[in-house]
Every structure is written in C-alpha cells, then in structure tokens.
Amino acid sequence: MELRRVVVTGLGALTPIGNTVQEYWDGLINGVSGAAPITYFDASKFRTHFACEVKNFNVENFIDRKEARKMDRYAQYAMVASEEAVKDAGFDMEKIDKDRVGVIWGSGIGGLETFQIEVLNFASGDGTPKFNPFFIPKMIADIAGGHISIKYGFRGPNFTTVSACASSTNAIIDAFNYIRLGHADAMVTGGSEAAVTIAGMGGFNAMHALSTRNDDPKSASRPMDKDRDGFVLGEGAGALVLEEYEHAIARGATIYCEIGGGGMSADAYHITAPHPEGLGAKNVMLNCLRDAGLQPSDVDGVNMHGTSTPLGDMAESKAILHVFGEHAYSMNLNSTKSMTGHLLGAAGAVETISAILSLKHGLVPPTINHFTDDENIDSKLNFTFNKAQKRDMNVVMSNTFGFGGHNACVLVKKLEI
C-alpha cells in the first residue's frame, strides 16, 4: 500500500526555560540554563540540590481548580502543552471528524508525585487505609492522553507509550505510523513528565545518575564536556499535532515540516548503561534513515540525546561517526539538555520541537556549558558549543535513549510540495 505523507501543523511546549513554544525557542537560542535550586521540597539533605523546574506556572490560569486537583502535575503539563498545540493547529472543531483524530502520549514515569504523597500519608497514619479516590486515575501513566481526548472529544486511537526517556519519541513515531497507514487523519502526540519530587530525586541520586554540582547548578548540565558528572533532572511537556498532508492542505493549515521517518532499536546490553560502542544508537539512526528513504549525507543536524553522563555522550558520539562517517564533521550536532535538563519521557517531544524550529528559523541552538574537550570524544565534530549557529537546515534527526536499552529516533524535514 502507498503510505500517506505526514506533516506537523501544531506545536506546544512547557519547559524549564519557557512556558510557550516561543519562550522555549527564545531560551534555546540565547543559551539559557533552566537549572536552579529545587523549590518543591527541602533538598538540602540530598546529594543533588537543584533541578530544571518549570517556572512561573500557575495551573489555575489554564485549568479549573477543581479539575486540576484531579490531575498529577505531569497530566497538568500535558493539558497545557496540548492546548497550545491544538490552538496552533487551528482546527475547526465543528467540521473536523473527531473519530479520525487520536491522542498518543508518552511518559516514562507518570504520576510519581501522586504516588509519593499517597504512600507517605498512609505511612504516617495508624495503618487505616485512607486514600484519595483519585489516587489511581491521577497516578497512572496513560491518563494524560485520556484527559486530552476527553477535553476535545477526539475519539481516534488513544494510548500511552512507556519506554523511559524514549517515551515521547516512540509516541511521535506511533502517531506518525497511524496516520500514514490510514488509521487516523490527525494525532495529538508528545509527552510530559513531573519527576522533580522526593522520590524522583532520591531514586536518581541513589543511582549516581545526577550531577552534584551544587555550587554552580546553571553549568551542571555540560554534554560532551570532559568534566560532566551526570544529568540534571528536568520537567515539563512537549506537544505536536501531526496530520495527513492532504487533510492539512484541504483545510488550509499552516505546515511546519514533514515527518520523514522514525527508527527504533534496543541495546540489549544493560538496564541503565548504554552499549559502550553505541551499537543500539547506531542501529536506531540507520533504521530511521532507512524508513525515511534518505542517505546519511542528506542529514544536516542531529539533536543528540546528550544527557551529560560520562558513558552516554561518548557512546552516542561514536555511533554518529559510525553512521555518518566523514559527513559527520560537516553536520551540526547539539544537545538542548544542556539548557532544559533531562525531561525523561518528555525529552523526545521537546527536542523534536527544537529540531522543527531549527528547520523553520535556519538556526541551531547551542550546547552550552562547554569548557574542556574530552579526549575520548572527537573534537572535530561540531557540537554547536556555547553559541547558536546560523545554518539552512533541510533534514534534522532527534535521538532519545531510555533505561532498559530503548532507542528511538525521529527525522523531520522541510516540506517539499
């Protein structure tokens, strides 16, 4: 069968460096760090005292207070980002066939804060089980997509992908496939996460996964730098409206770009560490190129997974050299996690939005906080260190890799009429 073309017609973002798509983009190109001391709880006894929190966010500006209390923060973030994306897409809700519009969302953890609160409340009591009746529907990882569909009446395919930090990239790929296979005309997709909690920080600290640069949080996320010491935990949401090309043209939609392809793979190596030679990362990029019908030389840039962990950055850099060969030296590579921190299951969505805006504006956001080259990473690669670079971008890939060895890569390209 002939696959249908899929385009992007709406974007929404709620991030540690901006609460709208425009604010997020402004933060990216200006190299703003979202890292700061944690405000949600007293982190003074934790190994890490800082994170990339969403700032100046009042949920009651977007959602009725009574309804907001029924949602974990990760679902609140999803609702806000998806609202911006749906408005951006400009659907006529009276004319669109809502049976043909679905929601595929991604979250690596879901309602961690809700789970934490309910369990701590029980533990501090006398053993009598007193739980909030909304405990389960607030906590479960699929509920954000449910809330989005209920708000708009979208009755098409609806589910949540969970693949740790690759979750929202997998969601985008699934939404892309459902449209091009003819199962839907449009999909709201993306991901959200709100793991800056006692349990989240404590758990990642116990793994020694987080940076402990408490004396200088803003420079703590430093992908590819010799002195990187772990990732910075972030939170927020990214939302995209994907649409079948002819459907978008027929209603006069503004089109950002085309989704060219998606790739998936597994490291099959370790529950948390990447394959040291970047085998899974290499395979996922090759799979993505194959799906898009493109050659490595067609790619202008890669938004790297680039978490600022000692092993991860090195393995991904090796994989890029394996896939792109000499062409790797002529591409722009970057890691926006240097600014947003690591949004876990939401990372793929917010980073795909960055890739899309790079196509639109001809500008590559920087990888900030680079001070010292790592002798184990090829210094001839252009990681777009410290300052945004102008470049006419036609094809950009975005990588995400998750605990468990899950790898997902999505490719976006300028629309060719």
TAHUZI-V752414 format. One record per helix or strand of 3 or more residues. SS is the DSSP state (H for helix, E for strand). FROM is the first residue (numbers start at 1). TO is the last residue. If there is no record, write none. Layout:
ss=SS from=FROM to=TO
ss=SS from=FROM to=TO
//
This chain:
ss=E from=6 to=15
ss=H from=21 to=29
ss=E from=50 to=52
ss=H from=59 to=61
ss=H from=65 to=68
ss=H from=73 to=89
ss=H from=98 to=100
ss=E from=101 to=106
ss=H from=112 to=123
ss=H from=135 to=139
ss=H from=143 to=152
ss=E from=158 to=161
ss=H from=164 to=180
ss=E from=186 to=193
ss=H from=198 to=206
ss=H from=217 to=219
ss=E from=236 to=244
ss=H from=245 to=250
ss=E from=257 to=266
ss=H from=279 to=292
ss=H from=296 to=298
ss=E from=301 to=303
ss=H from=310 to=330
ss=E from=332 to=334
ss=H from=337 to=340
ss=H from=344 to=361
ss=E from=395 to=402
ss=E from=406 to=413
//
